[in-house]
Amino acid sequence: MAQHNSQQTEEYKLEVRHLFSLRGQVLPQHRDDYFPRRLAEFLEQSTPSQLKTYITNYKPAIRESIREA
């Protein structure tokens, strides 16, 4: 079970890193709101549940912002 959780956490972190890599493509007014200020700290300190919540909440918003940019 721990192995699965660890793998799931790494997948979430990979997804958050990918979303963060899109930061330059979103509308400027969304950059501070949609992305953590310090990515490394965010990834280190967030629980798997928090990472999943970030992805669920911000992935659609980031995609929409890129479309509008």
C-alpha positions as CSV (number, residue, x, y, z in Angstrom):
1,M,0.0,0.0,0.0
2,A,2.8,2.4,0.9
3,Q,4.4,1.8,-2.5
4,H,1.2,2.7,-4.3
5,N,0.8,5.9,-2.3
6,S,4.4,6.8,-3.0
7,Q,3.9,6.2,-6.7
8,Q,0.7,8.2,-6.7
9,T,2.3,11.1,-4.9
10,E,5.1,11.1,-7.5
11,E,2.5,11.2,-10.3
12,Y,0.8,14.1,-8.6
13,K,4.1,15.9,-8.3
14,L,4.9,15.3,-11.9
15,E,1.5,16.7,-12.9
16,V,2.0,19.8,-10.7
17,R,5.5,20.4,-12.2
18,H,3.9,20.1,-15.7
19,L,1.2,22.7,-14.8
20,F,3.9,25.0,-13.3
21,S,5.8,24.7,-16.6
22,L,2.8,26.3,-18.3
23,R,3.0,29.4,-16.1
24,G,4.4,31.6,-18.8
25,Q,1.5,30.8,-21.1
26,V,-1.4,31.9,-18.9
27,L,-2.8,35.4,-18.7
28,P,-0.4,37.6,-16.6
29,Q,-3.1,38.4,-14.0
30,H,-3.6,34.7,-13.3
31,R,0.1,33.8,-12.6
32,D,0.2,34.7,-9.0
33,D,-3.2,33.2,-8.2
34,Y,-2.9,29.9,-10.0
35,F,0.7,28.9,-9.2
36,P,2.5,28.4,-5.8
37,R,5.1,31.0,-5.2
38,R,7.8,28.4,-4.3
39,L,7.2,25.2,-6.3
40,A,9.9,23.1,-4.4
41,E,8.4,24.0,-1.0
42,F,4.9,23.4,-2.3
43,L,5.8,19.9,-3.6
44,E,7.7,19.0,-0.4
45,Q,5.2,20.2,2.1
46,S,1.9,19.2,0.4
47,T,0.1,15.9,1.2
48,P,-1.0,13.7,-1.7
49,S,-4.5,14.9,-1.0
50,Q,-3.5,18.6,-1.3
51,L,-1.6,17.9,-4.5
52,K,-4.6,16.2,-6.0
53,T,-6.9,19.0,-4.9
54,Y,-4.5,21.6,-6.5
55,I,-4.6,19.6,-9.8
56,T,-8.4,19.2,-9.7
57,N,-9.0,22.9,-9.0
58,Y,-6.3,24.6,-11.1
59,K,-5.8,22.4,-14.1
60,P,-9.0,23.5,-15.8
61,A,-8.4,27.1,-14.9
62,I,-4.9,27.0,-16.2
63,R,-6.1,25.5,-19.5
64,E,-8.8,28.1,-19.8
65,S,-6.4,30.9,-19.1
66,I,-4.0,29.7,-21.8
67,R,-6.9,29.6,-24.3
68,E,-7.8,33.2,-23.4
69,A,-4.2,34.4,-23.6
